[in-house]
Amino acid sequence: MTIRQAFARFWPLTRGDRRWYVLVCVCVIAAAVCETVAILLFGHLTDHALEQGSLAAFWHPATAWLGVAILGAIIGYLGNSLAFWSGERFVRRLRAHVFGHVQELPPDFFQRHRRGDLVERLSGDVEAIEQLVVSSAIGVVSAVFRIVLFSAAAIWLCWDLALVTFALAPLLWLAAKIFTGPIRRFARSERVADGAITSVLEESLGTIELTQAYNRKPAEETRLDREAGAWMRASVSGARRSELYEQVVEVLETLCVLGVIGLGVWEISQGRMTLGALLSFAAFLGYLYPPLRSLGELNLTATAATAATERLAEILSAAPSVTDPEHPVELEHVRGRVEFDRVGFHYPGAGTPALTGFDLTVEPGEFVVLTGPSGVGKSTIAKLLLRFYDPTSGQVRLDGVPLSSFAVRRLRESITLLPQQTLVLRDTIRANVAYGRPDATDEEVVEAARSAAADEFITTLPEGYDTVLDPSMLSGGQLKRLTFARALLRDTPVLVLDEPTAGLDAASAHQIITPLRALARNRTTILITHDLSLAQYADRVVALSGTGSGSDAPRVGGRLLSAAREL
Ligand SMILES: Nc1ncnc2c1ncn2[C@@H]1O[C@H](COP(=O)(O)OP(=O)(O)OP(=O)(O)O)[C@@H](O)[C@H]1O
């Protein structure tokens, strides 16, 4: 991606803030004008006060110089503060934009990308793009204006000396051009290595018990060291190139200063120039080189930022797997009839289908246990019902209407999923229970917790419902009951539970039976499990065969009495 493409990709996000950038540019220009006036006053002071030794000639230009310096300082302060503020605003907006997009992406996207790398893209890469889109853009305007202003003043003072100075500019550009390619390469490697380091740290800290129990400390350290080595090589090589560039520029500048002084001495000896004019000219040179140099450096910064741009653009180009229809069907009074009609599904990029020709109808209020061998597609059925994906063939319907006819948000308001993993937040117990219904009253939260048999252990915690949850302070069964309370509070007509007893010992699994039945009461419930002891509570058991199609297990009086035997 070129700088121009990278800039064009993210510039539209600055809409609404551009007036602030214009104001920053105005401040930068005003500050440069103040500097120019100050330098001219310095020349005047040299010729009229210093050379003549006249104190009377000192006061007037000195007062004016001080006034201009104070004005320049105020404008500089306002401009720089505003530039910083608007840059950070852009970072915030860009991060929110990418984060909003990431939240709509399907589960397989998160399986393909390491979480640490995504975190790095949302933090470091976002800031690098700010450098390109806001700071560099303002920097270019500022540098160009200063160059024009100081050049005009230098030409006005002494045009032949100015020509010597300008002869150097193409050399500076050439140097920047030579160094751009390698610096960009190293910047890209550094960004990738940053992501890899965050991933290793995140994975390693997440599995710390496994690491300790299996004595894998040295292996984990080697893993981090490998990524850190790649990062260090890229970082040091990039810094070396940048430093070399700086030094080359220094030498070029010295060359030019010597040329100017030599020529200036000759001009003074010929009586064509005063000492004040030469000193002013040298001061303009001092002011002219930083913006000239910063143009080259901005090119390098922007080049380095394109690596970050590519990484964020990759996220933004990943499309959500489902979208809302143009005219969504309104969902009111959902009864909860769920139908899978000849459903086939292929995960993006997978070689074999996860489901083929799957049929299942669950009547409103029915409690169905879904079982079958591992990998047969049970969790996939839950994902299709929540519309994380649309089926590749066939249809999933709710109350007879295809799921794709509903707005995704509204559909998910009617279905509650309890995923296999017990997901809790580091927040209060109250906030955890009310996660699916933040507007619930305290009474409703307590009521849900009571029905889920969670109230009994919550009230023994030091601060009851206000205790900030640390998952290690509760048992697996208690955490599960907490998520049941969360689901109860949502009170949706359809409920999907994915392996609620997975990871629980027999005693904990037994503890969740009563809350589970409370949860399933009066709503369409699909319970995915390998644990056939749960089958006795269901109206029906559906066993998925290896081909992915469903078959109803025999029922006795509407209730399966010995599920294990029948299956
Ligand atoms: N994101 C994915 N990309 C590609 N293939 C996938 C993805 N997720 C699941 N699969 C595959 O789809 C098939 C069905 O997976 P699914 O998780 O639905 O099975 P399951 O019956 O729930 O298994 P288990 O009982 O072990 O949880 C499996 O072969 C699995 O490897």
Ligand as a Chemical Component Dictionary entry (heavy atoms), coordinates in Angstrom:
data_LIG
# 
_chem_comp.id                   LIG 
_chem_comp.type                 NON-POLYMER 
_chem_comp.pdbx_formal_charge   0 
_chem_comp.three_letter_code    LIG 
# 
loop_
_chem_comp_atom.comp_id 
_chem_comp_atom.atom_id 
_chem_comp_atom.alt_atom_id 
_chem_comp_atom.type_symbol 
_chem_comp_atom.charge 
_chem_comp_atom.model_Cartn_x 
_chem_comp_atom.model_Cartn_y 
_chem_comp_atom.model_Cartn_z 
_chem_comp_atom.pdbx_ordinal 
LIG N1  N1  N 0 -14.417 -22.095 12.410 1  
LIG C1  C1  C 0 -14.383 -23.291 11.833 2  
LIG N2  N2  N 0 -13.771 -23.426 10.644 3  
LIG C2  C2  C 0 -13.734 -24.615 10.031 4  
LIG N3  N3  N 0 -14.278 -25.740 10.506 5  
LIG C3  C3  C 0 -14.912 -25.672 11.693 6  
LIG C4  C4  C 0 -14.989 -24.434 12.417 7  
LIG N4  N4  N 0 -15.666 -24.674 13.559 8  
LIG C5  C5  C 0 -16.001 -25.982 13.538 9  
LIG N5  N5  N 0 -15.546 -26.579 12.423 10 
LIG C6  C6  C 0 -15.720 -27.979 12.025 11 
LIG O1  O1  O 0 -17.115 -28.225 11.845 12 
LIG C7  C7  C 0 -17.451 -29.492 12.335 13 
LIG C8  C8  C 0 -18.584 -29.363 13.363 14 
LIG O2  O2  O 0 -18.082 -28.653 14.492 15 
LIG P1  P1  P 0 -18.958 -28.435 15.811 16 
LIG O3  O3  O 0 -18.161 -27.606 16.732 17 
LIG O4  O4  O 0 -20.297 -27.943 15.412 18 
LIG O5  O5  O 0 -19.068 -29.919 16.350 19 
LIG P2  P2  P 0 -19.706 -30.431 17.714 20 
LIG O6  O6  O 0 -20.617 -31.554 17.353 21 
LIG O7  O7  O 0 -20.305 -29.310 18.486 22 
LIG O8  O8  O 0 -18.415 -30.979 18.447 23 
LIG P3  P3  P 0 -18.147 -31.128 20.030 24 
LIG O9  O9  O 0 -19.151 -32.096 20.550 25 
LIG O10 O10 O 0 -16.766 -31.647 20.088 26 
LIG O11 O11 O 0 -18.293 -29.752 20.616 27 
LIG C9  C9  C 0 -16.196 -30.103 12.922 28 
LIG O12 O12 O 0 -15.652 -30.996 11.966 29 
LIG C10 C10 C 0 -15.275 -28.931 13.120 30 
LIG O13 O13 O 0 -13.935 -29.297 12.935 31 
# 
loop_
_chem_comp_bond.comp_id 
_chem_comp_bond.atom_id_1 
_chem_comp_bond.atom_id_2 
_chem_comp_bond.value_order 
_chem_comp_bond.pdbx_ordinal 
LIG N1  C1  SING 1  
LIG C1  N2  SING 2  
LIG C1  C4  DOUB 3  
LIG N2  C2  DOUB 4  
LIG C2  N3  SING 5  
LIG N3  C3  DOUB 6  
LIG C3  C4  SING 7  
LIG C3  N5  SING 8  
LIG C4  N4  SING 9  
LIG N4  C5  DOUB 10 
LIG C5  N5  SING 11 
LIG N5  C6  SING 12 
LIG C6  O1  SING 13 
LIG C6  C10 SING 14 
LIG O1  C7  SING 15 
LIG C7  C8  SING 16 
LIG C7  C9  SING 17 
LIG C8  O2  SING 18 
LIG O2  P1  SING 19 
LIG P1  O3  DOUB 20 
LIG P1  O4  SING 21 
LIG P1  O5  SING 22 
LIG O5  P2  SING 23 
LIG P2  O6  DOUB 24 
LIG P2  O7  SING 25 
LIG P2  O8  SING 26 
LIG O8  P3  SING 27 
LIG P3  O9  DOUB 28 
LIG P3  O10 SING 29 
LIG P3  O11 SING 30 
LIG C9  O12 SING 31 
LIG C9  C10 SING 32 
LIG C10 O13 SING 33 
# 
